[in-house]
Amino acid sequence: MTDAVIVLDMLNDFVTGEIAAERAERIIPTLRDDLLPAAREHGVRVVYVNDAHRPEDFELKIWGEHAMQGTDGAAVIPELTPAPEDDVFEKRFYDAFYETGLDQHLRSLGVDRVVITGLHTSMCVRHTAASAFFNGYDVAVPEDCADAFTEEEHEQGLEYLEYVYHAERTSAAALVDR
């Protein structure tokens, strides 16, 4: 099985800015110190997919201006700066696959399982997992590398992914030990 780790929306606006989720701080050390270095060390592709909104994006009617393309708010937080060998994609909607070229890229690499991390378990992680499932990928979600605004949203998101998409609910340690 060929994996890729997808890091969603670990951006300044999501962690400390316009629509900050205080709980995002909890997953940074595990991503930075455990999962991402281990993935890179073992040749697993790390792919960042980040909001990069334009003024006309309808999602802004729901969440207000955030992660606007080209702004500091749309930049990955310094603690998780992509490595030179990582891939970076921009998205305008919750789903990392929708109109981003991500599916074609992963297929070109022979990826058949995605490990989805980042924000928010109940939104972008959920919609990305749906597209991954619909496109035939196996899905894993390390619960200590994804989070949401509240524990309830995080837990409900994980349960939904497990039940509906048969996502493997795991941890960074379990993935690193493989």
N, C-alpha and C positions, 0 to 999 in steps of 0.2 A: 504494500500500500504506500502510495506517495502522498505525503501531507504538504499542506501549506498553512501557515498561521496567518490569519487575517486580524489586523488590529484596527478597530473601528473608532473613529472620532475621539481619540485621546488628544484633544485640541485645547488650546488655551481657553476658548470660550466655554467649553464643556467642563473643564476642571476648575478654573478659577475665574472665569469671565461671565459673559452675558447670561448664560443659562447653566451656571455651575451646579454640578452634583457633588455635594460635600463627600459623598461616599466614594467618589472616584479616587480619592487619595489612597484608599485601602488597597486598590489593586496595582498601583504603580510599582511598589517594591517587588512584587511577585513577577510582574511582567519584565521589569528592568533587570532584576538580579537572577531570575530563575528561567522562566520559559523562553524569552527571546534569545538570551545567550546560548542556551542549550540547543534551540532550533538552529541557529546559525552554525554552531559547532558541528552539528550532525547533517548539515547540508539541506535542512528544511527551509524552504522559501518563506520569508517574512514579507507580508504585503500589507501596507497601510492603505486604508480607504477612508477618506476624510471628507466631511462636508466642505463644500466650497460654493456657497450660495451666490446667486446673482439677484439683483433687485426684483426681478419679475417672478422669482420662485414662489409658488403658492404656499409652500410650507411656512414661509415667513408670516403669513396671516395667522398661523396657529402659534408659533413660537417667538415671533418678533425677529428683528434682525440679529443674526448670530452667524459666526463662521463665514463671514462674507469673503468671497474669493479674493485672494491677494492681501488680506489683512493679517495682523498679528493674531487676531482671534481665531483664524482658520489655520494657524500653524500648530504643528505637533508640539506638545509640551516639551521643554528642554530635557526632562528626565528620560524621555523615550524617543529622542531624535533618531530618525531612521538611519541605519548604517548605509554606507555607500552601495552595498550589494542588495539592499532591500528595494522592493518595488513600491511606488506611491501612486495611488489613483485618487482622483477627485470624484465626488458624488454630489448630486443636487437633491436627492431624495433619501429616505430611510434605508433603502435596499442598496447594498454595495455592488450588486450585479446589474442593476437597472441602468442601461445606457452608459456603462463605464468601460466596457471592453474586458472586464475582469474574467468572465467565463472563457473567452477565447484565449486569454493569457494563461490561465490555469490549465486549460486543455493542452496548450502548446508545451507545457512543462510536464505533462503526464499526471497531474494531480488528480486523485480520486477521493481524497478526504480533506475537508477544511476544518481547522480548529479556529473557532470564532471567539474573539476576545474584544474587550473594550466596552463602549457605552452605546446604548442602554439595553439591558437584557430584554426589557419589555417592548422595545421599539426597533432600533436599528439592528440589534443582534437577531431579534425575532424575524424581521423581514429579510435579512440577509440569509438566515437559516432556511427560510421558506424557498427562496430562489435557489439556494444550493441544493436543497432536496429536490425541487422541481427539475433541476438540471442534472440529477443523478449522482450528486456527490454524497458521500457519507459525511455526517456532521458530528463534531465533538465540541463541547463547550466546557472549558475549565471554570467552575463556578467561582474560583478565587482570582480569575483574570477578567471577569465581566461584572458589571454592576448596573444599578439603576438609581433613581432618585430615592427610593425607599426599599427597605428589606422586603416588604410585601410585594412590590413590583418586581424585584429581582427574583424572588422565590416563585412567583406566579409565572414569570417569563421562563425560568428554567423548567418548571413542570410542564408548561405548554410545549416547549421544544422537545422535551423527552417523550411526551405523549403523542403529539401530532406528527413529528418528523423523525421519531425514534433516534433523536440526538443522544449521543453518549454524554452523559453528565459526569464530569471527571474533575480532576484537579491538576494544577501545574506539576506537582510532585509525581503524580501517576504518569503523566505524559513524559516527563523528563526521565523517569526510571525505565521506560520501555527500551 
